Amino acid sequence: MIADFIFALTASEMGLSPTILALIVVSSIVFIVGFAKSSRENEYKKLMDSFIERKEESD
């Protein structure tokens, strides 16, 4: 198994069951997707706020 080459201990030796490993993988994916989505929304909000500020200053 490829995991034997990556880690010094196997998952079962660390006390990680397949259920826990699946939970870790799913939570990691959810975190990464959520972080990317919130970063994109924050950039969009900052851009719109700066556009509105500039428009008000030019009036």
C-alpha positions as CSV (number, residue, x, y, z in Angstrom):
1,M,0.0,0.0,0.0
2,I,1.3,3.5,-0.8
3,A,0.5,4.8,2.6
4,D,3.2,2.5,4.0
5,F,5.8,4.5,2.2
6,I,4.5,7.9,3.2
7,F,4.1,7.4,6.9
8,A,6.3,5.7,9.4
9,L,3.2,4.2,11.1
10,T,0.2,2.8,9.4
11,A,-3.2,4.3,10.0
12,S,-4.3,1.4,12.2
13,E,-1.1,1.7,14.3
14,M,-2.0,5.3,14.9
15,G,-5.5,4.3,16.0
16,L,-7.3,5.7,12.9
17,S,-10.2,3.7,11.6
18,P,-11.4,4.0,8.0
19,T,-14.4,6.0,9.3
20,I,-12.1,8.5,11.0
21,L,-9.9,8.8,7.9
22,A,-12.9,9.4,5.8
23,L,-14.1,12.1,8.2
24,I,-10.7,13.8,8.1
25,V,-10.7,13.8,4.3
26,V,-14.3,15.1,4.0
27,S,-13.7,17.9,6.5
28,S,-10.5,18.9,4.8
29,I,-12.2,19.1,1.4
30,V,-15.1,21.1,3.0
31,F,-12.6,23.5,4.6
32,I,-10.7,24.1,1.4
33,V,-13.8,24.7,-0.6
34,G,-15.3,27.0,2.0
35,F,-12.1,29.0,2.3
36,A,-11.9,29.5,-1.4
37,K,-15.5,30.5,-1.7
38,S,-15.3,33.0,1.2
39,S,-12.1,34.5,-0.2
40,R,-13.6,35.0,-3.6
41,E,-16.7,36.7,-2.0
42,N,-14.6,38.9,0.2
43,E,-12.5,40.0,-2.9
44,Y,-15.7,40.8,-4.8
45,K,-17.2,42.7,-1.8
46,K,-14.0,44.8,-1.5
47,L,-14.0,45.5,-5.2
48,M,-17.6,46.6,-5.2
49,D,-17.1,48.8,-2.0
50,S,-14.1,50.5,-3.6
51,F,-16.1,51.1,-6.9
52,I,-19.0,52.6,-4.9
53,E,-16.6,54.8,-2.9
54,R,-14.9,56.1,-6.1
55,K,-18.2,56.8,-7.7
56,E,-19.4,58.8,-4.6
57,E,-16.1,60.8,-4.5
58,S,-16.4,61.8,-8.2
59,D,-20.0,63.2,-7.6
